[in-house]
Amino acid sequence: MPKVKYLTRVDQVEAIPQEDRIWMKQVCARYKFRANTYYLSLIDWDDPDDPIRRIVIPERGELALWGRLDASNEADVTVMPGLEHKYRDTAVLLLNKVCGGYCRFCFRKRLFIDDNEEVVRDTTEQMAYIRAHPEITNVLLTGGDPLLLSTRRLRKVISALREIPQVRIIRIGSKMLAFNPYRVLDDPSLVELLDEYSKPKAHIYLMAQYNHPRELTGEGLRAADTLMKVGVVMCNQSPIIHGVNDDVETLATLMRELSFVGITPYYFFQCRPTAGNKPYEVALTKAWRVFDRARRMVSGLAQRARFVMSHASGKVEMLAEDDDFTYLRYHRARKPADEGRFMVMERDDTAYWLDDLVEVDLRRRVQAAPVSRAPEEVDQELRAEADSYGISAQEAPSDEELLGTDCAFPPL
């Protein structure tokens, strides 16, 4: 069992050339660096475009003025420090502000700024809020990475949630199986904790984040299998990231391999327009095409993921596009009136986010659309079709007659 060491300065990474460390320190002064020896060992340092490298090693383009630190306006759904309540049945607990490594494209990199106070250690008030809202049946533990907490502290949080009757699902958002699977493999007490509190009618879900197939190492898969054997349900979610997984073959391989090992591909996200994320952006149309084509290359079990934007107004799923339009639907919505709402947008291949798209006014288009055939023609065609089945329009049976009839299909 190798000792995994955490690194917080780029000059601790010997493989980074000296000349690159100068500008990287400028980047890290704005957006912090963190990695570990296990994850860095997965990088092919001879390949300047290595996808694992792009996940954790700073890029010069991060200094570009682009995006916002709180791109999905989480501040607006924060009901008290450390607790978000955006969707009716789901609460989000921010438990810490450290991860096994810092993804360069992280949408919560604001947490790693020294004066950030969104994370809480004492969750007493947060638990009281959840208990007082019986509509909350799901609680997501996140941060930061909750698996970086001590098992003792994680037990306090999970046991408190299990005392709230309506909370049936506890989700743990974690990239530790990719960053450092020894967190699971070397701590039997963590496995025992999850075994104790993941029940047949009240499961614990681990929302993993594998971004690239090469993160699915032997150690990582052993850790995942260990958790699944004690009843933890495994799902995966990942943004589509430029230079990491924004090509069809890579994404299809990731979907396929996840399904082979029993991890459900759950969400692929449009990478949020977060400050510092300019080098990782993929235009919405391109991201959709990569996702859609990759999905066609895999089995049904691997196709279960949705492609969504985590917008301030809700999770917006991209359904399709054609030459003129992009078709979207609210999969989850902050406002009840938006739940399930279908949207048709003018297609824009330069658009990156929902705010870049222009919605089509379908009512105007319908009113302005020319009538290609007179109603009399349509009626005549329908009558002819009825006659071809030996039933005139006047003789067509009513619903009541049909429901009272034993219908037998003729032999083929």
FENUR-V576209 format. One record per residue. N is the residue number from 0. SS is DSSP state (2 for helix, 1 for strand, 0 for the rest). PSI is psi in radians with two decimals (999 if undefined). Layout:
[[N | SS | PSI] [N | SS | PSI]]
This chain:
[[0 | 0 | 1.82] [1 | 0 | 2.56] [2 | 0 | 2.06] [3 | 0 | 2.20] [4 | 0 | 2.38] [5 | 1 | 2.43] [6 | 1 | 2.39] [7 | 0 | 0.11] [8 | 0 | 2.41] [9 | 2 | -0.46] [10 | 2 | -0.07] [11 | 2 | -0.18] [12 | 0 | 1.78] [13 | 0 | -0.52] [14 | 0 | -0.25] [15 | 0 | 2.15] [16 | 0 | 2.57] [17 | 2 | -0.70] [18 | 2 | -0.48] [19 | 2 | -0.47] [20 | 2 | -0.46] [21 | 2 | -0.95] [22 | 2 | -0.49] [23 | 2 | -0.61] [24 | 2 | -0.57] [25 | 2 | -0.74] [26 | 2 | -0.77] [27 | 2 | -0.35] [28 | 2 | -0.46] [29 | 2 | -0.81] [30 | 0 | 2.00] [31 | 0 | 2.70] [32 | 0 | 2.42] [33 | 0 | 2.35] [34 | 1 | -3.05] [35 | 1 | 2.87] [36 | 2 | -0.58] [37 | 2 | -0.90] [38 | 2 | -0.69] [39 | 2 | -0.46] [40 | 0 | -0.25] [41 | 0 | -0.19] [42 | 0 | 2.38] [43 | 0 | 1.72] [44 | 0 | -0.22] [45 | 0 | -0.18] [46 | 0 | 1.87] [47 | 0 | -0.31] [48 | 0 | 0.33] [49 | 0 | 2.25] [50 | 2 | -0.59] [51 | 2 | -0.67] [52 | 2 | -0.76] [53 | 2 | -0.44] [54 | 2 | -0.66] [55 | 2 | -0.27] [56 | 0 | 2.29] [57 | 0 | 2.59] [58 | 0 | 2.50] [59 | 2 | -0.62] [60 | 2 | -0.19] [61 | 2 | -0.36] [62 | 2 | -0.13] [63 | 0 | 2.47] [64 | 0 | 1.79] [65 | 0 | 2.31] [66 | 0 | 3.13] [67 | 1 | 2.64] [68 | 0 | -0.62] [69 | 0 | 1.31] [70 | 0 | -0.45] [71 | 0 | 0.23] [72 | 0 | 0.88] [73 | 2 | -0.44] [74 | 2 | -0.56] [75 | 2 | -0.27] [76 | 2 | 0.22] [77 | 1 | 1.99] [78 | 1 | -0.38] [79 | 1 | 2.86] [80 | 0 | 2.27] [81 | 0 | 0.02] [82 | 1 | 2.14] [83 | 1 | 2.50] [84 | 1 | 1.52] [85 | 1 | -0.80] [86 | 1 | 2.52] [87 | 0 | -0.80] [88 | 0 | 0.09] [89 | 1 | 2.28] [90 | 1 | 2.63] [91 | 1 | 2.16] [92 | 1 | 2.11] [93 | 1 | 1.87] [94 | 0 | -0.38] [95 | 0 | 2.98] [96 | 0 | 0.88] [97 | 0 | 2.60] [98 | 0 | 2.98] [99 | 0 | -0.37] [100 | 0 | 2.78] [101 | 0 | 1.92] [102 | 0 | 2.33] [103 | 0 | -0.39] [104 | 0 | 0.29] [105 | 0 | 2.37] [106 | 0 | -0.14] [107 | 0 | 0.53] [108 | 2 | -0.28] [109 | 2 | -0.47] [110 | 2 | -0.45] [111 | 2 | 0.03] [112 | 0 | 2.42] [113 | 0 | -0.66] [114 | 0 | 0.21] [115 | 0 | 2.36] [116 | 0 | 0.51] [117 | 0 | -0.36] [118 | 0 | 2.52] [119 | 0 | 2.65] [120 | 0 | -0.76] [121 | 0 | 2.03] [122 | 0 | 0.33] [123 | 2 | -0.88] [124 | 2 | -0.64] [125 | 2 | -0.72] [126 | 2 | -0.67] [127 | 2 | -0.71] [128 | 2 | -0.82] [129 | 2 | -0.77] [130 | 2 | -0.61] [131 | 0 | -0.08] [132 | 0 | 1.55] [133 | 0 | -0.25] [134 | 0 | -0.29] [135 | 0 | 1.91] [136 | 0 | -0.24] [137 | 1 | 2.35] [138 | 1 | 2.20] [139 | 1 | 2.13] [140 | 1 | 2.16] [141 | 1 | -2.79] [142 | 0 | -2.07] [143 | 0 | -3.13] [144 | 0 | 2.03] [145 | 2 | -0.47] [146 | 2 | -0.08] [147 | 2 | -0.20] [148 | 0 | 2.74] [149 | 0 | 2.65] [150 | 2 | -0.62] [151 | 2 | -0.80] [152 | 2 | -0.64] [153 | 2 | -0.65] [154 | 2 | -0.73] [155 | 2 | -0.72] [156 | 2 | -0.85] [157 | 2 | -0.73] [158 | 2 | -0.65] [159 | 2 | -0.69] [160 | 2 | -0.64] [161 | 2 | -0.25] [162 | 0 | -0.09] [163 | 0 | 1.91] [164 | 0 | -0.67] [165 | 0 | -0.23] [166 | 0 | 1.80] [167 | 0 | -0.46] [168 | 1 | 2.25] [169 | 1 | 2.14] [170 | 1 | 2.42] [171 | 1 | 1.98] [172 | 1 | 2.01] [173 | 1 | 2.45] [174 | 0 | 0.24] [175 | 2 | -0.51] [176 | 2 | -0.45] [177 | 2 | -0.78] [178 | 2 | -0.76] [179 | 0 | 1.44] [180 | 0 | -0.24] [181 | 2 | -0.25] [182 | 2 | -0.61] [183 | 2 | -0.82] [184 | 2 | -0.54] [185 | 0 | 0.11] [186 | 0 | 1.49] [187 | 2 | -0.49] [188 | 2 | -0.54] [189 | 2 | -0.77] [190 | 2 | -0.73] [191 | 2 | -0.68] [192 | 2 | -0.84] [193 | 2 | -0.60] [194 | 2 | -0.73] [195 | 2 | -0.65] [196 | 2 | -0.04] [197 | 0 | 1.89] [198 | 1 | 2.78] [199 | 0 | -0.59] [200 | 0 | 0.17] [201 | 1 | 1.39] [202 | 0 | 2.72] [203 | 1 | 2.30] [204 | 1 | 2.39] [205 | 1 | 2.00] [206 | 1 | 1.58] [207 | 1 | 2.87] [208 | 0 | 1.53] [209 | 0 | 2.11] [210 | 0 | -0.38] [211 | 0 | 2.54] [212 | 2 | -0.50] [213 | 2 | -0.21] [214 | 2 | -0.27] [215 | 0 | 1.24] [216 | 0 | 2.97] [217 | 2 | -0.74] [218 | 2 | -0.75] [219 | 2 | -0.69] [220 | 2 | -0.59] [221 | 2 | -0.71] [222 | 2 | -0.76] [223 | 2 | -0.77] [224 | 2 | -0.67] [225 | 2 | -0.76] [226 | 2 | -0.70] [227 | 2 | -0.57] [228 | 2 | -0.34] [229 | 0 | 0.26] [230 | 0 | 0.07] [231 | 0 | 2.29] [232 | 1 | 2.25] [233 | 1 | 2.23] [234 | 1 | 2.81] [235 | 1 | 2.47] [236 | 1 | 2.49] [237 | 1 | 2.47] [238 | 1 | 2.78] [239 | 1 | 2.07] [240 | 0 | 2.27] [241 | 0 | 2.24] [242 | 0 | -0.01] [243 | 0 | -0.97] [244 | 0 | 0.43] [245 | 0 | 0.58] [246 | 0 | 2.65] [247 | 2 | -0.81] [248 | 2 | -0.74] [249 | 2 | -0.80] [250 | 2 | -0.69] [251 | 2 | -0.71] [252 | 2 | -0.73] [253 | 2 | -0.83] [254 | 2 | -0.81] [255 | 2 | -0.85] [256 | 2 | -0.66] [257 | 2 | -0.76] [258 | 2 | -0.60] [259 | 2 | -0.62] [260 | 0 | 0.11] [261 | 0 | 0.32] [262 | 0 | 2.10] [263 | 1 | 2.14] [264 | 1 | 2.03] [265 | 1 | -1.08] [266 | 1 | 2.46] [267 | 1 | 2.23] [268 | 1 | 2.54] [269 | 1 | 2.15] [270 | 0 | 2.21] [271 | 0 | 2.60] [272 | 0 | 1.16] [273 | 1 | 2.54] [274 | 0 | 2.35] [275 | 0 | -0.11] [276 | 0 | 0.15] [277 | 2 | -0.75] [278 | 2 | -0.20] [279 | 2 | 0.07] [280 | 0 | 2.53] [281 | 0 | 2.22] [282 | 0 | 2.57] [283 | 2 | -0.79] [284 | 2 | -0.75] [285 | 2 | -0.78] [286 | 2 | -0.73] [287 | 2 | -0.78] [288 | 2 | -0.76] [289 | 2 | -0.84] [290 | 2 | -0.86] [291 | 2 | -0.76] [292 | 2 | -0.64] [293 | 2 | -0.71] [294 | 2 | -0.57] [295 | 2 | -0.27] [296 | 0 | -0.01] [297 | 0 | 2.95] [298 | 0 | 2.96] [299 | 2 | -0.66] [300 | 2 | -0.52] [301 | 2 | -0.15] [302 | 2 | 0.13] [303 | 0 | -0.17] [304 | 0 | 2.69] [305 | 1 | 2.65] [306 | 1 | 2.02] [307 | 1 | 2.81] [308 | 1 | 2.24] [309 | 1 | 1.41] [310 | 1 | 2.82] [311 | 0 | -0.52] [312 | 0 | -0.17] [313 | 1 | -3.11] [314 | 1 | 1.99] [315 | 1 | 2.02] [316 | 1 | 2.35] [317 | 1 | 2.20] [318 | 1 | -0.68] [319 | 1 | 2.99] [320 | 1 | 2.71] [321 | 0 | -2.86] [322 | 0 | -0.44] [323 | 0 | -0.52] [324 | 1 | 2.74] [325 | 1 | 2.34] [326 | 1 | 2.15] [327 | 1 | 2.84] [328 | 1 | 2.46] [329 | 1 | 1.93] [330 | 1 | -0.73] [331 | 1 | 2.49] [332 | 1 | 2.49] [333 | 0 | -0.74] [334 | 0 | 2.29] [335 | 2 | -0.57] [336 | 2 | -0.40] [337 | 2 | -0.19] [338 | 0 | 2.10] [339 | 0 | 0.04] [340 | 0 | 2.29] [341 | 1 | 2.39] [342 | 1 | 2.41] [343 | 1 | 2.15] [344 | 1 | 2.60] [345 | 1 | 2.26] [346 | 0 | 2.35] [347 | 0 | 1.86] [348 | 0 | -0.16] [349 | 0 | -0.16] [350 | 0 | 2.52] [351 | 0 | -0.49] [352 | 0 | 2.87] [353 | 2 | -0.67] [354 | 2 | -0.27] [355 | 2 | -0.18] [356 | 0 | 2.67] [357 | 0 | 2.14] [358 | 1 | 2.48] [359 | 0 | 2.37] [360 | 0 | 1.67] [361 | 2 | -0.55] [362 | 2 | -0.72] [363 | 2 | -0.69] [364 | 2 | -0.70] [365 | 2 | -0.74] [366 | 2 | -0.59] [367 | 2 | -0.20] [368 | 0 | 2.35] [369 | 0 | 2.52] [370 | 0 | 1.99] [371 | 0 | -0.47] [372 | 0 | 2.48] [373 | 0 | 2.58] [374 | 2 | -0.58] [375 | 2 | -0.64] [376 | 2 | -0.77] [377 | 2 | -0.75] [378 | 2 | -0.70] [379 | 2 | -0.69] [380 | 2 | -0.70] [381 | 2 | -0.67] [382 | 2 | -0.72] [383 | 2 | -0.67] [384 | 2 | -0.72] [385 | 2 | -0.73] [386 | 2 | -0.60] [387 | 2 | -0.37] [388 | 0 | 0.11] [389 | 0 | 0.31] [390 | 0 | 2.07] [391 | 0 | 2.78] [392 | 2 | -0.63] [393 | 2 | -0.45] [394 | 2 | 0.00] [395 | 0 | 2.25] [396 | 0 | 2.61] [397 | 0 | 2.94] [398 | 2 | -0.70] [399 | 2 | -0.70] [400 | 2 | -0.68] [401 | 2 | -0.75] [402 | 2 | -0.43] [403 | 0 | 0.18] [404 | 0 | 2.37] [405 | 0 | 1.91] [406 | 0 | 2.22] [407 | 0 | 2.28] [408 | 0 | 2.40] [409 | 0 | 2.63] [410 | 0 | 2.58] [411 | 0 | 999]]
